[in-house]
Amino acid sequence: MSTSLPAQRHDAPGADLELDGGRPAGLTRVPPQDLDAEQSVIGSLLLSGSPSSASYRYFAEILDTGILAEEYYRPAHQTIHRAICEVRAAGEPVDPVTVADALTRSGDLARVGGTSYLHACVQATPTAANGSHYAEIVRAKAYRRAVIESAQRILEFAYSEAGDEDEVRDLVEQQLTEIIAGTPGLHQAPPTVDDLYLDFVADLENIQNGRKSGLPYGFADLDSLTSGMRPGNVTVVAAQSGVGKSTFALGAAVAAAKAGGKVMFSSLEMSGTELMQKIAAAEGNIPLHHMTHQGMLTAEGWEKVRRLGPELFKMLPLRVYRPDGASLSDIASAARACARADGLDLLVVDYLQLVEVQQSRTTTREQAVASVSRGLKNLAVQLGCHVIALSQLNDDGLMRESRAIKNDASLVIKVERPDADDKDSPRAGEVDLVIEKNRFGPTCTLTVAARLHYSRFEDMG
């Protein structure tokens, strides 16, 4: 059977009306496929599916390739593969007779070509020992078809002239990210709780024994309370202007990067140079104003800056992004680029109310901010990273739009400085981290020290 088999041929055993995968009858170019390899995978599974068979181990090797029913080009092969897996899951031996029986019960036997086609697949298989290799061929062809389908979606969207440039770019990047990550669109049933139980217990043991925690925020009490920053979750850091939310977030970003996390800090307020000044001040114990005013940096300060290059910045997996615009799609685009380049574990966005989204005339400010919040939550899940989103407070505390922000967050930290309005406060130099929401633990207030002349917060004592 040739791999260039016309999509409209229906006379071969096992062919049916779905042979072309639902493609238009006039399609002249056949998508990538190898029907010989597909037959050989089916045949190998049928030959090695009995525990009494000498080739029984080949069955597991084939499935270990990750091959799914959806990856076969011919629908009949998809149906047979599912039937084989169902027979195996029931604890029965897999062979043409048992699989034919399963297909009969489901009403699919005649549609796939009958029992004779199952035997034809066995006879067409050179050797079951190569089953995993045949499966890899089938998966490679499926991947190419998925690439074509993604490209077609992009072309159709571009030709339709629907949406704006941001939406076009988002679609392109999403499709490309899925292509790079693996064959997109091939879904299988979600796992049952029984499937998840062993992983859950192993994870629980690691947590209880201190072997697993998220990326550190850089504060002992906060890390203990939260077990760190976990993938797919969002931390909202809320504060009034000038209290130090950017200082807190930048410190957390550096702490996470020092722990090996891949971090992107997106600032809509500060330039890359300003962020570098703040990191250098915090890490080198250099007064920040010495670097921002002419002639104030001493020889000792210059030496500290020189040493920070090879000792810190060269090895710190921290990227700084200052978008030309301020749109959510710009930030998402840069985050996806980081994920493709070398991974992304933490994304920091400074700050939420400055991020722009497409708005209609009827969209309220509250709805716009809620859209940004939801977009960042979705991005955290899609990229498997943690997001720290900074939020500006007005004089009355949380604004109306913050309700949506809090709903999307796993942790909400309100930063308060007792000495912000009272320089003679007996708590001068202290900062309260008010945990207003903690999805994984209690809420409370933690106190840290503010050393703002070094542009950092640190543990008390």
Buried (B, 14 or more C-beta within 10 A) or exposed (E): BEBEBEBEEEEBBBBBEBBBBEBEEEEEEBBBBBBBBBBBBBBBBBBBBBEEBEBBEBBEBBBEBEBBBBBBBBBBBBBBBBBBBBBBEEEBBBBBEBBBBBBBEEEBBEBBBBBEBBBBBBEBBEBBBBBBBBBBBBBBBBBBBBBEBBBEBBEEBEEEEEBEEBEBBBBBBBBBBBBEEEBBEBEEEEEEEEEEEEEEEEEEEEEEEEEBBBBBBBBEBBBEBBBBBBBBBBBBBBBBEEBBBBBBBBBBBBBBBBBEBBBBBBBBEBEEEBBBBBBBBBBBEBBBEBBBEEEEBEEEBEEBBEEBEEEBEEEBBBBBBBBEEEBBBBBBBBBBBBBBEEEBBBBBBBBBBBBBBBEEEEEEEBBBBBBBBBBBBEBBBBBEBBBBBBBBBEEEEBBEBBEBBBEBBBBBBBBBBBBBEEEEEEEEEBBBBBBBBBEEEEEEEBBBEBBBEBBBBBEEE
